[in-house]
Each structure stands twice: as C-alpha cells, then as structure tokens.
Amino acid sequence: MAEPHSKDASVTSSRPASLGPESTRSGDSLQSSSIFGPTGFGPFEAVARGQPGPGSAFDVCHVGVVLRALLFVHISLAVGVSFASVDIRAWLTLLAVAASMALPAVLLWLVVACLLKRTLARWSTAAQWVAAVGLGAVSGGFGWGLQAMGGLGLLGGGVPWAAPLLGGAALAAALFYWLTLRARARLPADTTARLAELQSRIRPHFLFNTLNTAITLARLDPARTEHLLEDLAELFRVALTESGESVTLADEVALAKRYLAIEQVRFGERLQVSWELDDDAGAARVPPLLLQPLVENAVRHGVEPAADGGVIRIRTRVKRAHAVVSIVNTLPKQASRPGSGMALRNVRERLRLMHDVAAQFETRLERDVFRVQIVIPL
C-alpha cells in the first residue's frame, strides 16, 4: 500500500490481549460514537475561541464565498439590465458591459474584506455595516471608472456617478447581510449551554474500560500503564480545553495515535493498525478533533464486532497542492449494528464550514472494507 511519496509507513506490532473488561458499547449508535460525545463541534468552536460571531462575516477568503458572491452580483445585473433591453441581443450586450464593470468591483470588495478581516472583526456591528456598505460604494465607483477609461460608454450615457456608487453600496449590503447570516448559522444562540453539555459527555464506557485496563496492567507492566494514562490524559485535555480555530493535520494524527494506542492495549492482537504518513501533508489546517471520531468508528464497526479483529489503515499524502487523508477499515463478516451516521455528517459539516467547497469528504464501501477520504487544501 505504500507509495514512493509516502515518507513514513509502519504497522503497529501485536500487543497482549485485552486486560480489561470488554466494552459494553455495542448498543450505542453512531450518534454517540465519539468518546467526547457527539462530534458536531462546528457550531461551538467560535464560542470556545471567544471570537465575536458577526466579525466572522468578513471571512471571505474561501473559493466558495468568492464564487457565490460573483454569481449573486451577476444574476442581479442580469435582472437589472433586462428592464433596459428591447431584445435578447441588447440584453446580452448590456450584460457583457455591466459584467466588465462588476467583476473588478466585486473582486476589489472581496480582496479588501479578506485582508482586513481580523481588524474589521473587532469593530462593532454598526461599524462593520458602515465599512461593508462604504467599501461597496468605493468598489462600484472603481468598476465604473475602469469602464469609462476603457471607452465603454454603453452604460454611461448621462447617468450620474451617484448611480454606480449607490448600486455598489446596495449590492454590498445584500452580500454582507448574507455573510452575516452565514456567520450566525455557525454560532447559534444556545451555543454556550450546548458546548458545556457537549464537553461533559465523555463516554463513560471508554473511561471505565481504560481505567480498568490500567489497574490490571499496573501490576504487570508499570511503564506501559504510565504511557496508557498519558495517552488518556492527552485525549481528555484536548476534549476539555478550549481549542483554536484550526490545528495542523500532524497534530490530529498524533492525537489519533494516542487513541489507537489505548485501544491497542484493550484489543491486543485483534487490532492491527497501519500508518502511511507524508510529512508534507501534516501542515494542512483542519478543525480540531477531526480524525479521532473517524478512527473510533473504524474500531467500533470494523474491529470490535469481528471475532478475529480487523485492520485499520491511515494514510496521508500530498496531491496537487492538497492533503489527502484516507482511513480504511476491514469489515466483519457479520455487519455491526448500523448507526445514524451522525458522526460522519458532523465531520463533513465541520470541513465545509472551515474550507467550504475547497474541501472534499466522501465515504464508500469497497467489497470488504469501508473507506473515508478527506481532501483539504495545503
């Protein structure tokens, strides 16, 4: 499975059989598949960071936002010029000229908003609206000026300069209103209470199994017990402390290794883990606690129900300026109890909120294995 660009490939060696009691998780659904409770962290991260919700409306540095903004403005122009067109030919001509003015104007607004997003995020809501609308008016005048310098006078005949300024301000207001709604969707009003609930729902079965394993293992191998408790402490530290907007993929891989190391002690020879890691892919930014729910699902649905255990393969690589992460687990002959798919949907949503259309998330069943693949920009 290793390829030339894979810089680190290893298979976890077999360990003694589980020393603790078997997990009683079989009745759980995927909705509670994470040891940290439900994995829908996306709407809660802004509160943990203490950042103002409305300020994030200026975070337009995403391909998806740019494309939607351009589409919205050009559709608005297409509707507007239709009132001044006598036929389809005239409509296409006016739309082409209007687009030549609108394209640089919209791009100017997006570039300035992206560059100043951190500064504007600290302003009050009223000041942000003034900045957004004022920048729209300036951008509209900029596009109109470029058109005039280019000698395109089809739209200019006697129209005062106030028209493009007001038009740019109006379109900017509509666009900023959408961006504000988009930001609020990521930060619901009851976020604080739900975040506290989320952080309090550490899965008791995982904790009990791990502590019982540590108690039994302490008499036989104190050194391994120490490592086991260190891994457990790190998992809980990440789950309970405030996290930043994003972490590196390398950090997520390290956390997933700690989780699988704990499960390795419990399942012993039944759990085989293969790592194929590309160091260059580790620099990609991802939402916190992204990989752990995925590897836990692989353990729960691929290894735990199988009498002979199973294999989990985690691979990272770089492809066309993107980091590609794949998690593959074998499936038992008798399928495990199906879940709701909540964990997978939450991971997909968190990636969409952070990277928009620049990220890809897909799952598929391939014969006797289940594959999850994530593609994120570097």
Secondary structure as the mmCIF struct_conf table of DSSP 4:
data_model
#
loop_
_struct_conf.conf_type_id
_struct_conf.id
_struct_conf.beg_label_comp_id
_struct_conf.beg_label_asym_id
_struct_conf.beg_label_seq_id
_struct_conf.end_label_comp_id
_struct_conf.end_label_asym_id
_struct_conf.end_label_seq_id
TURN_TY1_P TURN_TY1_P1 PRO A 4 HIS A 5
STRN STRN1 ASP A 8 VAL A 11
HELX_LH_PP_P HELX_LH_PP_P1 THR A 12 SER A 14
HELX_LH_PP_P HELX_LH_PP_P2 PRO A 16 SER A 18
BEND BEND1 GLY A 20 GLY A 20
HELX_LH_PP_P HELX_LH_PP_P3 PRO A 21 SER A 23
HELX_RH_3T_P HELX_RH_3T_P1 ARG A 25 GLY A 27
HELX_RH_3T_P HELX_RH_3T_P2 LEU A 30 SER A 32
BEND BEND2 SER A 34 SER A 34
TURN_TY1_P TURN_TY1_P2 ILE A 35 PHE A 36
BEND BEND3 GLY A 37 GLY A 37
HELX_RH_3T_P HELX_RH_3T_P3 GLY A 42 PHE A 44
HELX_RH_AL_P HELX_RH_AL_P1 GLU A 45 ARG A 49
TURN_TY1_P TURN_TY1_P3 GLY A 50 GLY A 50
TURN_TY1_P TURN_TY1_P4 GLY A 53 GLY A 53
HELX_RH_3T_P HELX_RH_3T_P4 PRO A 54 PHE A 58
BEND BEND4 HIS A 62 HIS A 62
HELX_RH_AL_P HELX_RH_AL_P2 VAL A 63 SER A 82
TURN_TY1_P TURN_TY1_P5 PHE A 83 ALA A 84
BEND BEND5 VAL A 86 ASP A 87
HELX_RH_AL_P HELX_RH_AL_P3 ILE A 88 LEU A 115
TURN_TY1_P TURN_TY1_P6 LEU A 116 LEU A 116
HELX_RH_AL_P HELX_RH_AL_P4 LYS A 117 ALA A 121
TURN_TY1_P TURN_TY1_P7 ARG A 122 ARG A 122
BEND BEND6 TRP A 123 TRP A 123
HELX_RH_AL_P HELX_RH_AL_P5 THR A 125 MET A 149
TURN_TY1_P TURN_TY1_P8 GLY A 150 GLY A 151
TURN_TY1_P TURN_TY1_P9 LEU A 154 GLY A 158
TURN_TY1_P TURN_TY1_P10 TRP A 161 TRP A 161
HELX_RH_AL_P HELX_RH_AL_P6 ALA A 162 ALA A 185
TURN_TY1_P TURN_TY1_P11 ARG A 186 ARG A 186
BEND BEND7 LEU A 187 LEU A 187
TURN_TY1_P TURN_TY1_P12 ALA A 189 ASP A 190
HELX_RH_AL_P HELX_RH_AL_P7 THR A 191 SER A 200
HELX_RH_AL_P HELX_RH_AL_P8 PRO A 204 LEU A 220
HELX_RH_AL_P HELX_RH_AL_P9 PRO A 222 LEU A 240
BEND BEND8 THR A 241 THR A 241
BEND BEND9 GLU A 245 GLU A 245
STRN STRN2 VAL A 247 THR A 248
HELX_RH_AL_P HELX_RH_AL_P10 LEU A 249 PHE A 267
HELX_RH_3T_P HELX_RH_3T_P5 GLY A 268 ARG A 270
STRN STRN3 LEU A 271 LEU A 277
HELX_RH_3T_P HELX_RH_3T_P6 ASP A 279 ALA A 283
STRN STRN4 ARG A 285 VAL A 286
BEND BEND10 PRO A 288 LEU A 289
HELX_RH_AL_P HELX_RH_AL_P11 LEU A 291 ALA A 298
HELX_RH_PI_P HELX_RH_PI_P1 VAL A 299 VAL A 303
TURN_TY1_P TURN_TY1_P13 GLU A 304 PRO A 305
TURN_TY1_P TURN_TY1_P14 ALA A 307 ASP A 308
STRN STRN5 GLY A 310 LYS A 319
TURN_TY1_P TURN_TY1_P15 ARG A 320 ALA A 321
STRN STRN6 HIS A 322 THR A 330
BEND BEND11 LYS A 333 GLN A 334
HELX_LH_PP_P HELX_LH_PP_P4 ALA A 335 PRO A 338
HELX_RH_AL_P HELX_RH_AL_P12 MET A 342 HIS A 355
HELX_RH_3T_P HELX_RH_3T_P7 ASP A 356 ALA A 358
STRN STRN7 GLN A 360 GLU A 366
TURN_TY1_P TURN_TY1_P16 ARG A 367 ASP A 368
STRN STRN8 VAL A 369 PRO A 377
#
